[in-house]
């Protein structure tokens, strides 16, 4: 349905080859359109970085961006999830850019204490949910699944230290959020992040999978290392 590999492979280091690969340039994509095909209205209430946060009837779900890489006119669809409840992204809007980056804070701009750093566990849970949620939406997309994954991501992101966020509504309860988070962690998988250069919002997306040819090259390289070690021993 939607393919990440061709869009992000050039800007992503192969799994298992990070230590020997040169840093890749940040991928920049032009956003031509924003849609929310599957969603539910949720209520967000809590205390984040020194301030109360309340947002009722917040649309929640997998966001689908229509984008093209800078320097290319070819459009493709990029499904993402929100990791920034402090900036708005408008449906149908266009003319702004996202730059690929790393997820590190809760993006709470304008709060008294400023953005909080996310723990390794929080980042792992969020990226696993993005990967797991994308797989669910490709096989059996529903409004409830779309909103549930987004609710789980917000819950993982905005509950740390003195921060707390409760997501309710849409027939979503805490036990269901805990269950899908556990499933996502068990399934594994790591996503990435797109940081808006216009300050509109930050999004997390499913991580790319190496092409079969790339996996073959990596496997051959590892086999060569094993053979060389055996000859030395």
Protein Blocks (a to p, Z undefined) as FASTA:
>chain_A
ZZcklmmmmmpccehilmmpccddddddddfbdcdfbacdddddddeehiacddehiacd
ddddddddehiabdcddddddfbfkbccdehiahiacdddddfbeoighianopadddfk
lmmmmmmmmmmmmmmmmmmgcfklmmmmmmmmmmmmmgghjbccddeejhiafklmmmmm
mmmmmngpaddddddfklmaccddddddddfklmmmmmmmmmmmmmmmmmmZZ
